[in-house]
Amino acid sequence: MKNVLTLMSGTVIAQILSVLASPVLSRLFSPEDFALLASFTSVTSLCVVFCSGKYEMAILLPEKEKDARNILRLSLAVCAASCLFLPFLIIGISRFNEAFNALAANNLVLVAVLFVLCSNMCESFRYYFLRRKQFKAISSRTVVVSLTTVGLNLLCGYFFYSHKVFVTSTTAAQVVALILYLFLFFRLFGKEKQHWSFAAIKQPLLRYWKFPAFTMSGQLLNSLTLNMPILVLVNYFSDTMIGLYAFVYKIASLPMTVIGTNVTQVFMQRVSQSSPKEQKKIFLKTSAALFLLILPPAVIGVVFAPELLSFVFGAKWIPAATLARLMAPMLVIRFATSPVTAIYSIKEKNILSFIYQVVRLVLMIAGFVIALSLECSFEMTIFINSIALIIFYLLDYVTAFFLCGIENPGQNNGKEKI
């Protein structure tokens, strides 16, 4: 509980900063500006997963500290090497998709590469700091990212307005966060000298091959599914509608972003060190607590959506109220079941995780095919998308619960299971 509170101290500050700034930003910027940010976020979210190899998730698993350090080095190396090819990938796909084309048309390709590089490296350091129980460092990084992003958005939006402000400030925040992590890493662990070589990182490269083969593939599908509304709808609807959706989704997803993610990380650490019986108890208690936490504000938001949007963010955002109401049930279920993502990694059930992501993608594709073939409105398309996600989250939750009842591979003579 203390670990959760430590992480929460940073995320609560970040949440407060984002909430306080949102009413101002919603008046400084238009839905079209939020649409560009949505395209940038969707593209870079896919690239972050693609370029990581997901080796950072294995940092928590080995018993020996030197092995964890080698996995950290491997993760950073894979990220840097992958980003060399990223500009060609973005430019190539831009010919077929409007979200990717938005980056190329606005000369944001190299900015996207920098964002992906810094984000992936920060993720690797975050898992290592989590392993070393340096929760204050993780919390500090969260505050720095939020403070930098909000500060630059407000400053540039008021004095140096540009439709690229959101993108550049978000990228600058990741650069600052990486610098902070590097500083803290050398300050806390710089004296722990350890020889390294390519041979030293070859062992985890082979030992944890399932993470890039299946976990990365699964999370790539997961990211594709989460960002599919933007990636698909930008080709069929106006930037205004995309901007309205992106804005309300960001606001409604704020609890998941700043609370659910950190709770999941601590949950992963606790479950990985517990017996199967204890794991089920932790699993149920965590999901129940998250559900009870999110339900009251969700109900209030649904009932008073138009009034809240108009009063807090301005009258131009009232049309987004319908979208907020349609997405609310899905967002509540997503928030409450968020810990399930950690179970597959802990149990090293990477193949099963991959299969479930395929199922999720199929559900999403089916929903969009139905909506677009019937020429549904933007609102109805979002509603069908939410129903598909609800079905997936419930199936995923039940499966993860039963996985809690099996032994961890590391607790069975150190042999890995598929």
N, C-alpha and C positions, 0 to 999 in steps of 0.2 A: 504493500500500500504506500509506503514511503517513497518507493521508486516512482510510482504513478504520480504522486503529488509533486515530486521534483520535476518530472517532465511536464506536468500540467502547469507548473508555475510559468514556464516559458510559453507554452501554447496559449494559456489564458491571456498573457500580455499581448501575444501576437493577435489573438482573436479580438481583444479590445481595440488594438490599433486598426485592424481591418474594419471593424464595425464602425468606429468613429470616423474613419476616412471615407467610407462608402457613400454616405449622403452627399459629401462634397464632390467626390469623383463622379457620381451619377449626374451631377449638374454641370460639371466641367466637360464631360465627354458624352458623345452620342452613342446610340446603339451600334452604329457602324464601326466606331472605334473598338467597342467590345467584340464585334464580329472579327476584326483583324486579330485581336488578342486570342480569341477562341481558335482561329485557324492556326496561329503560332503554337498555342498550347497543345492542340491535337496532334500536330506534326511532330513536335519535339517530344511529346509523351511516347509516341511510337519509337522514335529514334533513341530515347533514353534506354528503353528496354532492349532494343536491338543491339546497341553498342556496349552493353554492360556485361553480357554473358551470365549475369546473375550469380557470379562467383562470390559476391559480397555476402550473400545469404549463408554461405558455408562458413563464414568467419566464426559464428557462434558454436560450431559443432565440435572441432577437435579439442582434446584434453590438454595438449601441450601448447604453450604460448608461442613457441617458435613456429609451429605449424600454422597457427592463426595469423601470425605476422607474414608468413609466406603467401597465404591466401590473399591478404590485403594487397601485397605487392602484385600478385597475379591479377587481381581485380583492376587495379590502377593501370597496369600494362595493357590489358585487354581493351579497356576503355579508350586509352590514348591511341592505340593502333586502329581501332574501329572508326574513330572519328576522322581519320585521314580519308576515308572513302565516303564519308557522309555527304559532302557537297554534291558529288556526282549523283548520289541516290536521290537527293531532294530535287535537283534540277531535272533528272530523268522522269520522276513521277509527276512533276508539275505539269507535264504535257497532258496528263489524263485526269487530274484532280484539281479542283478549284482551291482547296485549302493549301496544298503545296504550291500552287501557282501564285497564291497571295504572297507567299514569302519571296518567291523569285521576282515577282513584279515590283515588290517594294524594297528590293535589295537587302533582304534580311536573311539570306542563306548562311553567310558567315556568322551572323549574330546567333542563329539557331545552333550552329556547330559549337560555338563557344558556350552557349547555354547547356547543351547536352554534355559536353566535356566536364564542366564544373559540377553539374547536377550529379553525374555518375560518380565522380570522385568524392563528392560530399556524402553520397549514399554509402560508399565503401568505408569512409572514416566513421560514419554514424554507426554502422554495425560493429566496427572495432571498438568504439567508445562504449557502445552498449555492452559488449562482452566484458570490458574492463570496468563496468559499472560506473562510468563517468557521466552520470545523467545530467549533471550541471552543465557540462560542455555541450551536450545535445540541446539542452534547453536554451543555452546562450545563443547557439546557432539559429534556433527558431526565431528568437527575438530579433537578432541582427538582420535576418532575411526580411522579416515583416517590416521592421523599422526602415530599412533601406528602400524597400519597394514602395511603401506608403509615402515616405519622405520625397523620393524622386517623382512619384506620380503627382503629388500635390504641388511641388515646386515647379516642375516642368509644365504641368497642365495649366497652371495659372499664369506663369511668366513666359514660357517657351512652348506654347501648344504645338503639338504635332500628333498626327494619327498613329505615330510609331512609339509614343511615350510609354505605353503599357509594356510593349515588347522590350524596349531598351532598359527600362527600370527593372523589370523582372530578371533580365540577364545580368545586369550590374549587381543585383542582390546575390545571385549565385556566385559571382566572382568574389565578392566580399566574404561570403560564407566559407568558401574554399580557403581563402587566406586565413580566416579565423581558425578553421580546423587544423591547418598546417601549423599555425603558431602553437595551438594547444597541444597538438600531437608531439612536437619536439620539446615543448616545455614539460609535459608530463612523462613522456616515454623516451626522450632523447638520450638518456643515459643508459638505456637498455640496449647495449651494442649487440648486434647480431649480424654475422656474415651472411651475405646473400649472393646468389648466382642464378643463372638461368636453370641450372640443374635443380636448384632448391625449389623453384616454382613449378618445375615440371611434374613433381609428384602430386601436388594438389590439382594440377591441370588435368591429370588422368584420373585421380581418385574421385573427384567431384564432377565428372563429365556429364552427369545427369542434369546438373543445373543449367548449363547452356543448351543441352540437347532437349530437355523437357520443361524445366522450370521457366527458362527464358522463352521458349516457344509458347508455353501456356500463358505466361504473363504478356507476351506480345499479342496473343489472341485476346487476353483480358483488356489490354490497353486499346486494341482495335475496337473491341465491343463498346467500351466506355466512350470512346471518341467517335464512334460510328455516326451518331446523330449529326455532328458537325461535318464530318468527312463526306457524308451522303447528302445532307440537306443543303449544303452550300451550292450544290449543283442544281437545285430545284426551287429554292426559295430566296427571297431578297436578303440583303445584308441586315436590314432592319429587323426582320423576324429572327435571324440568326443571333443578332446582338441581344434582343430581348430574351431569347432562350438562354444564351450564354451568361447573361447577367443574373437572371433569377436562379439558374442552376448553381452558379458560384455562391450566391448568398445562401441558398437552401442547403448546399453541401458543406458549408463552413464548419458545422460540428464534426462532420466526418473527417474533414481535412486536418483540423487542429486538435481534435480530441481522439477520435477513433484510431488514427494512425499510431499515435504514441501509446495508447492503451494496448493495441495489438502487439507492439514491439515488446512491452513489458510482459504481456501475456505469453509471448513466444519464449521468453527467457524462463518464466516460471514453469511452464508446461514441459519444456525440454529437460528440466531438472526434477520432475515429479514422476510418481508411479502412475500406471494407467488408471487406477481407481481415483487418485487425486486429480488427474488430468480432466476426467469427466466432471468432477465437482467444480473445478476452476472454469471449465468451459461454460457450464450452465450459469454459474454465478456471474461471470463476465457478461454474457449476452443478455441476461435478465437485467443487470444493472444498466447496461447501455440502453435497453429498450425503455426502462422506466425514466431514464434521464432525458431521452429525446421526445417522448410522447407528449408531455404538456406543451412545450413550445411549438410542436408540430400542429397540434389541435388549434392553438391560438392563431398560428399563421394561416391555416386553412380558412378559418371562420372570418378573419378580418384581413384577408390578403389585399383587396383593393385599397382599403383605407390605409393600411400600413405602408404599402408601396408608394401611394400618393404623398402621404405625410412625411415619410422618411427620405425617399429618394426623388420625389418630384412627380408631377402629373404625367410626364411622358412615359413613365414606366408602369402605368395602370394596366395596359394591355397584357403585361406579363403575369398578372394575377391569376388568370385562367391556367397558364402553364404551371405556376407554382402549385395550384390545387391538384392538377392532374398528376404531378410527379411526387407529391407528398407521401403517399403510401409506400412507393418504391424506395424513397430516400430513408424512411423510418426503418424499413426492413433491412436495407443495406447497412445502415449504421449499427443496428443491433446484432447483425450476424458477421460483422467485420472480422472478428478473430479467426474465422474459419480458414482464412488464407494462410495462417501460420501453421496449421496442423499438417498440411501436405509436406511442407519443408521439414518439419520436426520428425515426421515418420518416414521421410524420404520416399513418399509416394508420388514421385514426380510424374510418372506415367499417368496415374489416375487424375492428377491435377490437370494434365494436358488434355485428357479425354473430356473432362468437364468443361474446359474452356472451349473445346470444339462444339460441345453441346450448346453452350451459351451463344457462341457465334451463329450457330445454325438457327437458334430461336430468334436472334436479332435480325438476321437476314430475312427469315420468313416473315417477321413483322413488317419490315420495310417493304418487302415485295408486295405484301397484301395492301399496305397503306398507299403506296405509290401507284400500284396497278388500278386501285379503285379511285385514284385521284382524290384522296382524302385531304382535308384541310391540314394546315400545319399543326394545329392543336390536337386533332385526332391522331395524326402520325406520332406525336410525342406520347400520347396516351397508350397507343399500341406498343410503343417501345418500352414504356414503363411496365406494362403487363408481362411482356417477355422477360424482363429483368426480375420481376417478383417471382416468377416460376423458377428461374435459375437459382436465386438466392436461397429459396426454401429447400430445393433439392441439395444444394451444396452444403447447407447447414446440417441437414440430417446425416449426410454422408460423413462429414467431418466429426460429428458427435460419435459415431460408431468407430471411427479411426482412433479416437482417444482411448479405446479399450484394448489396443494392441501394444505390444512391447516396442520401445524404440529400437532401431537397428543397433545403435551404439551400446545398448544394454544387453545385447545378445552376442557376447564374445567378440564384439567389435566388427562383426560381419555385416556387410551392407545387403539390404534386401530391396527388391524392386516392388 
